[in-house]
Amino acid sequence: MAILVTGSAGFIGFHLSRRLLQRGEQVIGVDNLNAYYDPSLKAARLALLEAEAGYRHARIDLADREAMAALFEETRPDGVVNLAAQAGVRYSLENPAAYADSNVVGFLNVLEGCRAVQPRHLVYASTSSVYGANGKLPFSVHDHAVHPITLYAATKLANEAMAHAYAHLFGVPCTGLRFFTVYGPWGRPDMSPFKFLSAILEGRPIDVYGQGRMQRDFTYVDDIVDGVIAALDRPAQANPEWDPQRPDPASSGVAPWRIYNIGASEPVELMRYIETFERKLGCKAKLNLMPMQPGDVVSTAADVSETVRDLGYRPTTSIEEGVGRFVDWYLDYYGSKA
């Protein structure tokens, strides 16, 4: 099959594309390699993908309507995975227009492409951030996520609603995956593993927000990819038991549309996370304890019972194993550039 993967030079998109290529799929990658973070890291990921015979790259901005329409018409993919987005919670406070362009307009162009060529399935990235002000843990897809506290989360909620409309109107099966704090080799430099590791190695203090008491459902990237592929292989269907008088937010009775959590389902306190880096490196971190930041939540935890039941999803990577692999990759990748 030919699978179109947007954000293929990004963190998760790179790992997903490699896995799809390994199992014999043709991958059409879409990424504009923007400068939100170090483009050389994206270029290094892309170079590995382009070395594979089954990979083809299109350097397109998702917000470019004509270019996206032409790509869909030319390639007519069997499946689509939309991972391209303007990422980051705090950056949305500084540059909100980037989120509207990439996450709303860009996603609309993906939906329009799917409307035109009718792939078997569209799987798209959502986020645990959509749960926003909801304090009920673990976060369940059956909870109403209607109180986002960042624009980033609001755009992802918009994606879920837009996908439902297109699934209903045009019959495109759509599955949204709410990712929980993804980490691992080839990750994003703006995320905590990079920040913590570089600070420890350079002897700089780590800014630890929420006094280190925040918890996150850190999920290793290979476990995320397992969930994406499991979803891709099972096109969404309408839920025959859906009750319009008590509508379930995770499914639909009028459209082939589903929502799932993809997380480790084992929340880790920030201090334990930092201690894992310390043990791996054999040195102590300097800590600068800070209050919560705007847009942050105290805890995230994924209820993955639906994902296990429907997709057979079972994350297997412990935080110690995952951090260890990330540190090994970081030292090898950046050490070779010293």
C-alpha positions in Angstrom: 0.0 0.0 0.0 1.0 3.6 -0.4 0.7 5.6 2.8 0.9 9.4 2.9 2.6 10.6 6.1 2.6 14.3 6.8 5.3 15.5 9.1 7.5 12.7 8.0 10.7 14.5 8.9 9.4 15.2 12.3 10.0 13.1 15.4 7.0 10.7 15.3 6.6 10.9 11.6 10.2 9.8 11.0 9.8 6.7 13.3 6.5 5.8 11.8 7.8 6.2 8.2 10.7 3.9 9.0 8.4 1.3 10.5 6.1 1.4 7.5 9.0 1.1 5.1 10.3 -1.9 7.1 7.1 -3.8 6.6 7.1 -3.1 2.8 4.8 -0.1 2.4 5.4 2.7 0.0 5.6 6.0 2.0 4.9 9.4 0.5 6.3 11.8 3.0 5.2 15.4 3.4 7.2 18.0 5.4 8.3 21.6 4.8 11.2 21.3 7.3 10.3 24.6 8.9 12.6 26.3 11.5 10.4 25.9 14.6 13.4 23.8 15.8 16.8 22.9 14.4 16.1 22.1 10.7 19.4 20.1 10.5 17.9 17.5 12.8 14.9 17.2 10.5 17.3 17.0 7.5 19.2 14.2 9.2 16.0 12.2 9.7 14.9 12.9 6.2 18.3 11.7 4.8 17.8 8.3 6.4 14.3 8.0 4.9 15.4 9.1 1.5 18.0 6.3 1.5 15.1 3.8 1.4 13.8 2.7 -2.0 10.2 2.9 -0.9 10.3 6.5 0.2 9.3 9.6 -1.7 9.4 13.1 -0.3 7.3 16.2 -1.0 8.5 19.4 0.5 5.1 21.1 0.9 3.5 23.3 3.5 0.2 21.8 4.5 -1.4 25.2 4.3 -0.7 25.3 0.6 -4.1 24.3 -0.8 -3.1 23.9 -4.4 0.0 21.9 -3.7 -1.7 19.5 -1.3 -4.6 19.0 -3.7 -2.2 18.2 -6.5 -0.2 15.8 -4.3 -3.3 13.8 -3.3 -4.5 13.7 -6.9 -1.1 12.4 -8.2 -0.4 9.9 -5.5 -3.9 8.7 -4.5 -2.7 7.1 -1.3 -4.4 4.0 0.2 -4.0 5.4 3.7 -3.1 8.8 5.3 -1.5 9.6 8.6 -1.5 13.3 9.5 1.3 14.1 12.0 2.3 17.5 10.7 1.3 20.3 13.0 2.7 23.3 14.7 3.6 21.7 18.0 4.3 23.0 21.5 2.0 24.3 24.2 3.9 27.4 25.2 4.8 28.6 21.7 1.1 29.0 21.0 1.2 31.9 23.5 3.8 33.7 21.3 2.7 32.8 17.7 -0.9 31.8 17.6 -1.2 32.4 13.8 1.2 29.5 13.1 -1.3 27.2 14.9 -4.2 28.3 12.8 -2.3 28.0 9.6 -0.8 24.6 10.2 -3.2 22.8 12.5 -6.5 24.2 11.1 -6.0 25.3 7.5 -3.4 22.5 7.0 -5.7 19.8 8.4 -8.6 21.1 6.3 -6.4 20.6 3.2 -5.7 17.0 4.3 -9.4 16.4 4.8 -10.1 17.8 1.3 -7.5 15.6 -0.2 -9.1 12.6 1.5 -12.5 13.7 0.3 -11.1 13.7 -3.3 -9.3 10.4 -3.4 -11.2 8.4 -0.6 -8.3 6.5 1.1 -9.2 3.5 3.3 -8.4 5.4 6.4 -7.2 8.8 7.8 -5.4 8.6 11.1 -4.4 11.9 12.6 -2.5 13.1 15.7 -4.5 14.7 18.5 -3.1 15.3 22.0 -3.6 14.7 25.7 -3.7 18.5 26.0 -7.3 18.5 24.8 -8.4 17.4 28.3 -7.4 20.9 29.5 -9.2 21.9 32.7 -10.5 18.3 33.2 -9.1 17.1 36.5 -10.6 13.6 36.5 -7.8 11.0 36.2 -7.0 9.0 34.2 -8.2 10.9 31.2 -10.8 8.9 29.4 -11.9 9.3 25.8 -15.5 9.0 27.2 -15.0 12.3 29.1 -16.1 15.5 27.4 -13.0 17.4 26.4 -14.5 20.9 25.9 -12.3 23.1 28.1 -8.9 23.5 26.4 -6.5 25.9 28.2 -4.1 26.5 25.3 -4.7 27.4 21.6 -2.6 24.4 20.6 -5.1 22.1 22.4 -8.0 24.1 20.9 -6.7 23.5 17.4 -6.5 19.8 18.1 -10.1 19.7 19.3 -11.0 21.5 16.1 -9.3 18.7 14.2 -11.4 16.1 15.9 -14.6 18.0 15.1 -13.6 18.6 11.5 -12.7 15.0 11.0 -16.1 13.9 12.3 -17.8 16.3 9.9 -15.9 14.9 6.9 -16.4 11.3 8.1 -20.1 12.0 8.2 -20.5 14.0 5.0 -18.1 12.1 2.8 -17.6 8.7 4.3 -13.9 9.0 5.0 -13.0 6.8 8.0 -11.2 9.0 10.5 -9.4 8.0 13.7 -7.9 10.6 16.1 -5.1 9.6 18.5 -4.5 11.6 21.6 -0.8 11.3 22.2 0.6 11.5 25.8 4.1 13.2 26.2 6.1 11.3 23.6 9.9 10.9 24.0 12.8 8.9 22.6 15.7 9.0 20.1 15.5 11.7 17.4 13.0 13.7 19.6 12.3 17.4 19.5 14.9 19.7 21.1 12.1 21.9 22.6 10.9 19.0 24.8 12.0 18.0 28.3 14.4 15.1 27.5 16.7 17.4 25.4 16.5 20.2 27.9 17.2 18.0 30.9 20.0 16.1 29.3 21.9 19.0 27.9 21.6 20.9 31.2 23.0 18.0 33.2 25.9 17.4 30.7 26.8 21.1 30.7 26.4 21.6 34.5 23.5 24.1 34.1 20.5 24.1 36.5 17.3 22.6 35.2 14.2 24.7 35.5 11.8 22.3 37.2 8.2 23.6 37.0 5.5 22.9 39.5 8.2 22.3 42.1 8.9 18.9 40.5 5.5 17.5 41.6 3.9 17.5 38.2 3.2 14.1 36.7 3.3 13.1 33.0 2.3 10.0 31.2 5.7 9.7 29.3 5.3 7.4 26.3 8.2 6.0 24.4 8.1 6.7 20.7 8.1 3.0 19.6 5.0 2.4 21.7 3.3 5.5 20.0 4.2 4.1 16.6 2.7 0.7 17.6 -0.6 2.5 18.3 -0.6 4.5 15.1 0.0 1.4 13.0 -2.6 -0.6 14.9 -5.1 2.2 14.3 -4.2 2.6 10.6 -4.8 -1.1 10.0 -8.3 -0.9 11.5 -10.4 1.7 9.6 -12.8 3.4 11.9 -16.5 2.4 11.8 -19.7 3.9 13.1 -20.6 2.7 16.5 -23.9 0.8 16.3 -24.5 1.2 20.0 -24.1 5.0 20.0 -27.0 6.7 21.7 -27.8 10.3 20.4 -29.6 11.0 23.7 -26.3 10.2 25.6 -23.7 10.8 22.9 -20.3 9.1 23.5 -17.5 11.6 22.8 -15.2 8.7 21.7 -17.3 7.4 18.8 -20.2 8.2 16.5 -23.4 6.7 15.4 -23.5 8.7 12.2 -19.9 8.5 10.9 -16.9 6.1 10.7 -15.0 8.1 13.4 -13.1 7.1 16.6 -10.9 8.7 19.2 -8.3 6.8 21.2 -5.7 7.6 23.9 -2.1 6.5 23.1 -0.1 6.6 26.3 2.0 4.4 28.6 -0.8 4.6 31.2 1.9 4.9 34.0 2.3 8.5 35.1 5.7 9.5 36.3 6.5 12.4 38.7 8.9 14.9 37.2 11.5 14.3 40.0 11.6 10.6 39.3 12.0 11.3 35.6 15.0 13.5 36.3 16.5 10.9 38.7 16.3 8.4 35.8 18.6 10.7 33.8 20.9 11.1 36.8 21.2 7.3 37.2 21.9 6.8 33.5 24.6 9.5 33.4 26.0 8.8 36.9 25.8 12.4 38.0 23.4 14.7 39.8 21.4 17.5 38.2 21.2 21.0 39.5 17.6 21.9 40.1 15.9 25.3 39.9 12.4 24.7 41.4 9.8 26.9 39.7 6.0 27.5 39.9 3.7 26.2 37.2 3.8 27.8 33.8 0.7 29.2 32.0 -0.9 26.4 30.0 0.5 23.6 32.1 -1.6 21.0 33.9 -0.6 19.2 37.1 -1.0 15.6 35.9 -1.7 13.6 32.8 -2.6 9.9 32.8 -4.1 7.9 29.9 -6.9 5.5 30.2 -6.1 3.2 27.3 -8.7 0.5 28.0 -10.5 1.3 24.7 -7.3 1.3 22.8 -6.3 -2.1 24.3 -9.8 -3.6 23.5 -10.2 -2.2 20.0 -6.6 -2.0 18.7 -4.7 -4.6 20.8 -2.4 -1.8 22.0 0.0 -2.6 24.8 2.9 -0.2 25.6 6.0 -2.2 26.7 8.8 0.4 27.3 9.6 1.3 30.9 10.7 4.9 31.7 14.2 3.5 32.6 14.6 1.7 29.3 13.2 4.6 27.2 15.4 7.2 28.9 18.4 5.0 28.5 17.8 4.6 24.8 17.3 8.4 24.4 20.6 9.2 26.3 22.5 6.7 24.2 21.2 8.2 21.0 21.8 11.7 22.1 25.5 11.0 23.1 26.1 9.2 19.8 24.4 11.8 17.6 25.7 15.0 19.1 29.0 13.4 20.2 29.7 12.6 16.5 29.2 16.3 15.7 31.6 17.6 18.4 
